[in-house]
């Protein structure tokens, strides 16, 4: 069992905030009630079969340490495993680590599961954990998730199944960071082979993308880019094996095509279901809606290094011009909630005392005039090929026209979208982030710390030494009330500087057929497929 040190150093509030994910909304489907904890037995016949998921976007890569997108994470999480995991109520549970405790204020000890092997037959042990963390932190790897673990100062392999991690300062949320799929454990043999490839001039992840060896319940079969990824059941899995024989992620960008495929039985699960299509799923025989509140944020970002978006007054004016209620009602059909900052109640650091930014068209016009743009200007809103985001872009376009800003919309394919926004070729863009650790430290670092400018997450190119210092002080603060107030102040600072406009926290909406049993997704939208079965 976990030691009570887990709750020391002001972590009670963090744990309570995690519980809110499970309490904020009752299960909306029989499926969610049946799923229970992630380790529970699936309902129904477990006699194999080929599970097919229809998904909006293709993956970008199979290396969990060098990718940063949810579509990739959703596939990776069924190949690889992490030290700990969140259950359906976002409570931490053991996975590759059977227990953990703070043996000192700045030292966490993890006891590892024994008898675990990778898909390549190699052993999971303390040396593997050390090598994985060091790879994430290695500057050569250029991991966009290094911020999750950069506070780790030293990794000690006590014995083959005990690892200690010393942090620069006491850091209570560290175990929760090891529930994020970015910390997935890769075979040591694969890591070493990838390092050889890098020394030969290849990019980090080149070998791993072709040989993604994890400890998960599924092994990698093939990836046909733009079409599908196929996984197969790992029969030598250390726990209870997966129930289905294969899991295929079919890329179906068109929303209506995904729905039609679900309706005819061409696929078993689809993600996402657009809010406007929710009633069709609920009212069609054979189809069911899976809905849950989400630990995620949808936002409009600015390239703050481009004129006129480098002017704080212009960014404030745009924020005041946007109608979040119209987005929630018109696009999300009333699902989700308006955002007052980068996090909602699913994460520690959220407070209802933050007022957020509400629409005020007259004030927006005044600020534009003050900035010297009384007649407005022209700009471009970028979005990827996601119907929800394209609809949001159209509402934003109309809102900006009301204050004299002529905004063109440009829709970019997902892979190119990530690359181009990471390179700073954009003006405004619409994107989202999974709040996968339950703590404000991660999203605020990911989106706004100056060390993460570009592809690693800060696509607004926001560089603010004062804000960096605020994040550092909040990260190491041990008093929970003080730390909470620090994140309140950090949120208010972001609402003043406006590197992004925080739009809303969407619900996850997915569809599944009657024959699917045991399916659920966590608050980050990551599919849990190990316990899924297909009724024959």
C-alpha positions in Angstrom: 0.0 0.0 0.0 1.1 3.6 -0.5 2.7 5.2 2.5 0.9 8.1 4.1 3.7 10.4 3.0 1.7 10.5 -0.2 -0.5 13.1 1.5 2.2 15.2 3.1 3.4 18.6 1.9 0.1 20.0 1.1 -1.1 17.3 -1.2 -4.5 16.7 0.4 -5.9 19.5 -1.7 -4.4 18.0 -4.9 -5.9 14.6 -4.1 -9.3 16.2 -3.4 -9.1 18.0 -6.7 -8.5 14.7 -8.5 -11.6 13.3 -6.9 -13.7 16.1 -8.3 -13.3 14.6 -11.8 -15.3 11.5 -10.7 -17.8 13.6 -8.6 -18.5 16.4 -11.0 -20.8 14.3 -13.2 -22.5 11.0 -12.7 -21.8 8.2 -15.2 -23.8 9.0 -18.3 -23.9 5.5 -19.7 -24.3 2.0 -18.5 -20.9 1.4 -20.1 -19.1 3.8 -17.6 -20.9 2.2 -14.7 -19.7 -1.2 -15.8 -16.2 -0.2 -16.5 -15.5 0.6 -12.8 -11.8 0.7 -12.1 -9.3 0.3 -14.9 -8.2 -3.0 -13.5 -11.7 -4.5 -13.2 -13.0 -7.4 -15.2 -14.8 -6.6 -18.4 -18.5 -7.3 -18.8 -19.6 -9.8 -21.4 -18.0 -12.4 -23.6 -14.2 -12.2 -23.7 -13.7 -14.5 -26.6 -11.5 -12.3 -28.8 -12.5 -10.5 -31.9 -11.1 -7.5 -33.8 -12.0 -4.2 -32.1 -12.1 -1.2 -34.5 -12.0 2.4 -33.5 -12.8 5.2 -35.9 -10.7 8.2 -34.9 -10.5 11.8 -36.2 -6.7 12.1 -36.5 -3.7 9.9 -37.3 -0.9 9.5 -34.8 2.3 11.5 -35.3 4.7 9.0 -33.9 5.0 5.9 -31.7 7.7 7.2 -29.4 6.0 8.5 -26.3 9.0 10.6 -25.2 9.2 12.7 -28.3 5.5 13.2 -29.2 3.1 15.6 -27.6 -0.3 15.0 -29.2 -3.3 13.1 -27.8 -4.0 11.0 -30.9 -0.5 9.5 -30.5 -0.9 9.1 -26.8 -4.2 7.2 -27.1 -2.4 4.6 -29.2 0.8 4.6 -27.2 -1.0 4.1 -23.9 -2.2 0.7 -25.1 1.4 -0.4 -26.1 3.3 1.1 -23.2 2.7 1.4 -19.5 3.6 3.9 -16.8 4.7 3.5 -13.2 1.3 4.6 -11.8 -2.1 5.2 -13.4 -5.4 7.0 -12.8 -8.5 4.9 -12.5 -11.9 6.1 -13.8 -12.3 8.5 -10.9 -8.8 9.9 -11.4 -7.4 8.3 -8.3 -3.8 7.1 -8.4 -3.3 3.4 -8.5 -0.3 1.1 -9.0 0.8 -0.1 -12.4 4.4 -0.8 -13.1 5.2 0.5 -9.6 3.4 -1.6 -7.0 3.9 1.1 -4.3 5.5 4.5 -3.7 6.4 6.7 -0.7 8.3 9.8 0.2 11.1 8.5 2.3 12.4 12.0 2.7 10.8 15.4 1.8 12.8 15.5 -1.4 13.1 11.8 -2.1 10.5 9.5 -3.6 10.9 5.7 -3.6 9.1 3.5 -6.1 8.8 -0.3 -5.6 8.5 -2.0 -9.0 6.4 -4.9 -10.1 8.4 -8.2 -10.6 8.0 -10.6 -13.4 7.3 -8.0 -16.0 8.7 -8.3 -19.5 8.7 -6.1 -22.6 7.4 -7.1 -26.0 11.0 -7.9 -27.1 11.4 -10.3 -24.2 13.7 -8.0 -22.1 13.1 -7.5 -18.3 11.5 -4.5 -16.7 13.6 -3.4 -13.7 15.1 -0.4 -12.0 17.8 0.2 -14.7 15.0 0.5 -17.2 13.2 3.2 -15.2 16.5 5.1 -14.8 17.2 4.9 -18.5 13.7 6.1 -19.5 13.8 9.1 -17.2 17.3 10.0 -18.3 16.2 9.8 -21.9 13.3 12.1 -21.4 15.6 14.6 -19.6 18.4 14.3 -22.2 18.6 17.5 -24.3 19.4 15.4 -27.3 16.0 13.7 -27.1 14.3 17.2 -27.1 11.3 15.7 -25.3 8.4 18.1 -25.2 7.4 16.5 -21.9 10.8 17.0 -20.1 9.1 19.7 -17.9 7.3 16.9 -16.1 10.5 15.5 -14.7 13.1 18.3 -14.9 12.8 18.7 -11.1 14.4 15.3 -10.6 18.0 15.8 -9.6 19.2 12.2 -9.1 17.9 8.7 -9.9 19.3 5.9 -7.7 18.7 2.2 -8.5 18.6 0.8 -5.0 18.1 -2.8 -6.2 16.6 -4.4 -9.3 13.0 -3.4 -8.3 13.5 -0.3 -6.1 14.2 3.2 -7.5 14.7 6.4 -5.6 14.3 9.8 -7.1 15.8 12.9 -5.5 14.1 16.2 -6.5 15.7 19.7 -6.4 13.0 20.7 -3.9 10.2 18.8 -2.2 7.6 18.2 -4.9 4.4 16.3 -3.8 2.8 15.9 -7.3 5.7 13.9 -8.7 4.0 10.5 -8.5 1.0 11.9 -10.5 3.4 13.0 -13.2 4.3 9.3 -13.7 0.7 8.6 -14.6 1.1 10.8 -17.7 1.6 8.7 -20.8 4.7 10.8 -21.7 6.5 8.8 -18.9 5.7 5.4 -20.6 8.4 2.8 -20.1 10.3 1.8 -23.2 12.4 -1.4 -23.5 16.0 -0.6 -22.6 17.2 -2.5 -25.7 15.1 -0.2 -27.8 16.4 2.9 -26.1 20.0 1.7 -26.6 19.3 1.0 -30.3 17.7 4.4 -30.7 20.8 6.0 -29.2 23.0 4.2 -31.7 20.7 5.5 -34.5 21.0 9.1 -33.2 24.8 8.8 -33.1 24.6 7.8 -36.7 22.7 11.0 -37.6 19.1 9.8 -37.2 16.5 11.8 -35.3 15.7 10.7 -31.7 12.8 8.2 -31.9 13.7 6.9 -35.3 14.3 3.3 -34.1 11.6 3.4 -31.5 9.0 4.5 -34.0 9.7 1.3 -35.9 10.2 -0.9 -32.8 7.8 0.4 -30.1 8.5 -2.2 -27.4 6.5 -1.6 -24.2 5.0 -3.8 -21.5 1.4 -3.1 -22.4 -1.4 -5.5 -23.1 -1.1 -4.8 -26.9 1.9 -5.1 -29.2 2.4 -3.0 -32.3 1.6 -4.7 -35.6 1.7 -2.0 -38.3 1.0 1.7 -39.1 -0.2 2.8 -42.5 0.1 6.6 -42.1 -3.1 8.4 -42.8 -5.1 5.2 -42.7 -4.7 3.0 -39.6 -2.7 1.7 -36.8 -3.1 -2.0 -35.8 -2.3 -3.5 -32.4 -2.4 -7.1 -31.3 -3.0 -8.7 -28.0 0.2 -9.5 -26.1 -0.3 -13.1 -24.8 2.7 -12.9 -22.4 1.3 -9.8 -20.7 2.2 -9.8 -17.0 -1.3 -9.1 -15.9 -4.7 -10.2 -17.2 -4.4 -10.3 -21.0 -6.5 -8.1 -23.2 -9.8 -9.7 -24.3 -9.8 -8.8 -27.9 -7.4 -10.2 -30.5 -6.6 -6.9 -32.2 -7.3 -3.2 -31.8 -7.3 -1.1 -35.0 -7.4 2.7 -35.0 -8.9 3.7 -38.4 -8.4 7.3 -39.3 -11.8 8.7 -40.4 -11.5 12.5 -40.6 -15.1 13.1 -41.7 -17.6 13.3 -38.8 -20.6 12.0 -40.7 -18.6 9.1 -42.1 -17.5 8.1 -38.6 -21.1 8.1 -37.5 -22.2 6.1 -40.5 -19.5 3.5 -39.9 -20.6 3.2 -36.2 -24.2 2.9 -37.3 -23.6 0.1 -39.8 -21.1 -1.7 -37.6 -18.0 -0.9 -39.7 -16.4 0.3 -36.4 -17.2 -0.4 -32.8 -16.1 2.9 -31.2 -15.7 6.4 -32.6 -14.0 9.5 -31.2 -15.0 12.2 -31.2 -18.8 12.5 -31.5 -19.5 16.2 -32.3 -22.0 17.7 -29.9 -24.4 18.4 -32.7 -24.5 14.7 -33.4 -25.1 13.6 -29.8 -28.8 13.1 -30.2 -28.3 10.9 -33.3 -26.1 8.6 -31.4 -28.4 8.5 -28.4 -31.5 7.8 -30.4 -30.2 5.2 -32.9 -30.6 1.6 -32.0 -27.2 -0.2 -31.6 -25.3 3.0 -30.7 -24.6 4.6 -27.3 -23.0 7.8 -26.2 -20.0 7.9 -23.9 -19.7 11.3 -22.2 -17.6 12.5 -19.3 -16.1 15.7 -18.0 -12.6 16.4 -19.3 -9.3 17.4 -17.9 -8.5 19.5 -20.9 -8.6 23.1 -22.2 -9.5 24.5 -25.6 -7.9 27.9 -26.3 -7.1 30.4 -29.0 -3.4 31.2 -29.0 -1.5 34.2 -30.4 2.0 34.4 -31.8 3.0 37.2 -29.5 6.2 37.8 -31.4 4.2 38.9 -34.6 2.8 42.4 -35.2 0.2 43.5 -34.2 -0.2 40.5 -31.8 2.9 41.5 -30.0 0.8 44.4 -28.5 -0.8 43.4 -25.2 -3.7 45.8 -25.9 -4.5 44.1 -29.2 -4.6 40.7 -27.5 -6.8 42.0 -24.7 -9.2 43.4 -27.3 -9.4 40.1 -29.1 -10.1 38.3 -25.9 -12.9 40.7 -25.1 -14.4 40.3 -28.6 -14.9 36.5 -28.3 -18.3 35.1 -27.3 -17.6 31.9 -25.3 -21.3 31.3 -24.6 -22.0 31.2 -28.3 -19.3 28.6 -28.7 -20.6 26.5 -25.9 -24.2 26.6 -27.0 -23.8 26.8 -30.8 -21.0 24.3 -31.2 -20.9 22.2 -28.1 -24.7 22.0 -27.7 -24.4 23.1 -24.1 -21.8 20.5 -23.1 -18.6 21.6 -21.4 -18.0 24.7 -19.4 -16.5 28.2 -20.1 -12.9 28.6 -19.1 -11.6 31.3 -16.8 -8.0 30.1 -17.0 -6.0 27.1 -18.3 -7.4 24.6 -15.8 -10.8 23.6 -14.4 -11.8 21.9 -11.1 -10.2 18.7 -12.2 -6.8 20.2 -11.4 -5.2 21.5 -8.2 -4.7 25.3 -8.7 -8.2 26.0 -9.8 -10.2 28.6 -7.9 -13.7 30.0 -8.4 -12.5 33.4 -7.3 -10.8 33.9 -10.7 -13.2 36.0 -12.8 -11.9 35.2 -16.2 -12.5 37.4 -19.3 -16.0 38.0 -20.5 -17.1 39.5 -23.8 -17.2 43.3 -24.0 -17.3 44.5 -27.6 -17.3 48.2 -26.8 -14.2 47.9 -24.6 -12.5 45.8 -27.3 -13.0 48.6 -29.8 -11.6 51.1 -27.3 -8.5 49.0 -26.7 -7.9 48.6 -30.5 -8.2 52.3 -30.9 -5.8 52.9 -28.1 -3.3 50.5 -29.7 -3.5 52.5 -33.0 -5.8 50.1 -34.8 -9.1 52.0 -34.8 -9.7 50.8 -38.3 -8.8 47.2 -37.4 -6.4 45.0 -39.3 -6.2 41.7 -41.1 -5.0 38.4 -39.6 -5.4 34.6 -40.0 -6.9 32.0 -37.6 -5.3 28.6 -38.0 -7.1 25.4 -37.0 -6.6 21.7 -37.8 -9.2 19.6 -39.6 -11.5 19.2 -36.7 -15.1 20.2 -37.2 -15.5 21.5 -33.7 -12.5 23.7 -34.0 -13.4 24.9 -37.4 -16.8 25.9 -36.1 -15.2 27.7 -33.2 -12.9 29.5 -35.7 -16.0 30.7 -37.7 -17.6 32.1 -34.5 -14.3 33.8 -33.6 -14.1 35.2 -37.2 -17.6 36.8 -36.8 -16.8 38.1 -33.4 -13.6 39.8 -34.6 -15.4 41.3 -37.6 -17.6 43.1 -35.1 -14.6 45.0 -33.8 -13.1 45.6 -37.3 -10.6 42.7 -37.5 -10.7 40.8 -40.8 -9.7 37.3 -39.9 -9.2 34.6 -42.6 -9.5 31.0 -41.5 -6.9 28.5 -42.7 -7.4 24.7 -42.1 -4.3 22.7 -41.8 -3.8 18.9 -41.7 -2.9 17.7 -38.2 0.7 16.8 -38.6 1.5 19.9 -40.6 -0.5 22.0 -38.1 1.7 20.9 -35.2 4.9 21.5 -37.1 3.9 24.9 -38.5 2.5 26.3 -35.2 5.7 25.0 -33.5 7.8 26.9 -36.0 6.0 30.2 -35.4 4.5 30.6 -38.9 1.0 31.4 -37.6 -0.9 34.5 -36.3 -3.8 33.1 -34.2 -4.5 29.4 -33.7 -7.0 27.1 -32.0 -5.7 24.1 -30.0 -6.3 22.1 -26.9 -4.2 20.5 -24.1 -4.9 17.5 -22.0 -4.5 18.4 -18.3 -3.1 14.9 -17.6 -1.4 15.3 -14.2 -4.2 16.9 -12.1 -2.0 19.8 -11.1 -1.6 23.3 -12.6 2.1 23.0 -12.7 2.1 21.0 -15.9 -0.2 23.0 -18.2 1.2 26.3 -17.1 4.7 25.2 -17.8 3.7 23.4 -21.0 1.9 26.3 -22.5 3.7 29.4 -21.2 7.1 28.8 -19.7 9.9 30.4 -21.9 11.9 27.1 -21.9 9.0 25.5 -23.9 8.7 28.0 -26.8 7.8 26.2 -30.0 7.0 22.6 -30.6 7.5 21.6 -27.0 4.2 23.4 -26.1 4.5 27.2 -25.9 3.2 27.9 -29.4 2.3 31.4 -28.3 6.0 32.1 -28.1 5.3 33.8 -24.8 8.5 34.8 -23.0 8.1 36.4 -19.6 10.7 36.2 -16.9 8.3 37.3 -14.2 5.9 34.5 -15.1 8.7 31.9 -15.2 9.6 33.0 -11.7 6.0 32.7 -10.5 5.8 29.2 -11.8 9.0 28.2 -10.1 7.9 29.6 -6.7 4.5 27.8 -7.0 6.2 24.5 -7.9 8.4 24.4 -4.8 5.9 25.9 -2.3 4.8 23.3 0.3 1.9 25.1 2.0 -1.2 24.1 0.1 -3.2 27.3 0.6 -0.2 29.5 -0.3 0.5 27.4 -3.4 -3.2 27.5 -4.4 -3.1 31.3 -4.2 0.0 31.4 -6.3 -1.8 29.7 -9.1 -4.7 32.1 -8.7 -2.3 35.0 -9.2 -0.6 33.2 -12.1 -4.0 32.7 -13.8 -4.9 36.4 -13.3 -1.5 37.3 -14.7 -2.1 35.3 -17.9 -5.6 36.9 -18.3 -3.9 40.3 -18.2 -1.0 39.5 -20.6 -3.2 37.3 -22.8 -0.8 35.0 -24.6 -3.9 32.9 -25.2 -7.7 33.3 -24.8 -9.0 30.4 -22.6 -12.2 29.4 -24.4 -13.8 26.3 -22.7 -13.3 22.9 -21.1 -15.1 20.4 -23.3 -16.7 17.2 -22.4 -15.4 14.0 -24.0 -18.0 12.7 -26.3 -17.5 9.2 -27.9 -19.8 6.6 -29.4 -19.8 2.9 -29.1 -21.9 0.0 -30.2 -24.0 -2.3 -28.0 -21.6 -5.2 -28.4 -18.8 -3.2 -26.8 -18.4 -4.0 -23.1 -15.9 -2.6 -20.6 -14.9 0.5 -22.5 -14.0 3.8 -20.8 -11.7 6.7 -21.3 -9.9 8.7 -18.7 -10.3 12.5 -18.1 -7.6 13.1 -20.7 -9.5 11.2 -23.3 -7.1 8.3 -23.4 -8.9 5.0 -24.4 -8.6 2.1 -21.9 -8.8 -1.0 -24.2 -7.3 -3.8 -22.1 -10.6 -4.7 -20.5 -12.8 -4.2 -23.6 -14.7 -7.2 -24.9 -17.0 -7.8 -27.8 -20.2 -9.7 -27.3 -20.5 -12.4 -29.9 
